[in-house]
């Protein structure tokens, strides 16, 4: 981390959130976009997805949240055979679909979340 100058907070954040609002004024889709080009950006992305999961599932314990994040396979690298393929998982809060691209194409990662109404 120090060699990459990330320990001192010197990195460009590549995290983005986008909310779609229905005609009824409710959040219908949450998009989280990030990057796995460095450990800090990947951690921020995974943390943002975890926060969304916590908001959609109030009262959920930390282990359940971590297990759900693990099921989304957000930390996968190029050696994972499913890289580039979407991973979907559902819980009482909503439907999550996430994808990590192979590095030779892009280090982008993203999730689309459809909250339950």
Buried (B, 14 or more C-beta within 10 A) or exposed (E): EEEEEBEEEEBEEBBEEEEEEEEEEEBEBBEBBBBBBBEBBBBBBBEBBBEBBBBBBEEBEEEBBEEBBEBBBBBBEEEEEEBBEEBEBEBEBBEBBBBBBEEEEEBBBBBBBBBEE
